[in-house]
Amino acid sequence: MPREVDPKRTRKALRQVRKLASLQEAVEGETPPDYSGWEKEFLSEVEARLDKYGSAFADLGKGAPDEALSRLQAQKLKEIEKKAKDKANGKEPRRSGFKRKAPPWAKSDE
């Protein structure tokens, strides 16, 4: 017996996945985001599962029963969306704040 998934949430997730996939096509004057192979595969597989089953996950321990995406899938979609938006706005990806600091004697006082 398949579980009941809210159709509105399925449509919302499908819209988000298709929007991210369509960003790959270049718009004049803009550079498209360069998705990795893993991200392209993830988007296509999630879209296929949403079309076929209405949900992209089967294990109820990974998300709410009425949701279309698991918590981790939703998080990954947000990360991919952020990467695409930053690329469109010309921002560089964030770097880690944990960097080695130069010793005090190596700093220049110019």
C-alpha positions, -999 to 999 in steps of 0.1 A, spaced: 0 0 0 16 33 -11 17 61 14 -3 93 9 19 122 -1 4 157 -3 2 164 -41 9 201 -35 42 192 -19 50 169 -48 43 197 -73 64 221 -53 94 197 -52 90 189 -89 89 227 -97 121 233 -77 140 204 -93 129 213 -128 139 250 -122 174 240 -111 177 216 -140 166 243 -165 192 268 -151 218 245 -168 207 259 -202 225 291 -209 206 323 -209 221 350 -231 245 372 -211 246 348 -181 269 319 -174 251 287 -164 260 270 -131 285 242 -136 269 213 -119 290 184 -111 281 150 -125 268 139 -92 245 170 -90 231 164 -125 224 127 -117 208 137 -83 184 162 -100 174 137 -127 169 108 -103 148 129 -79 127 142 -107 121 107 -120 111 94 -86 87 123 -80 71 117 -114 67 80 -108 59 77 -71 50 112 -59 78 110 -34 116 107 -37 122 85 -7 107 53 8 123 51 43 100 70 67 128 74 91 144 99 67 114 123 65 78 131 72 53 107 56 34 135 38 66 151 24 78 146 -11 115 149 -3 135 136 26 152 160 49 186 153 33 173 156 -2 157 190 6 190 202 21 210 191 -9 185 209 -32 190 241 -12 228 237 -15 225 232 -53 201 262 -55 225 284 -35 254 274 -57 234 283 -88 223 317 -74 258 326 -64 271 317 -98 244 338 -114 252 368 -92 290 364 -98 298 355 -62 326 331 -53 317 301 -32 323 305 5 355 293 19 362 278 53 369 302 81 394 278 97 426 288 80 461 288 92 472 322 104 506 336 97 529 339 127 531 374 142 568 378 132 559 372 95 533 400 93 543 431 75 536 465 91 533 485 59 
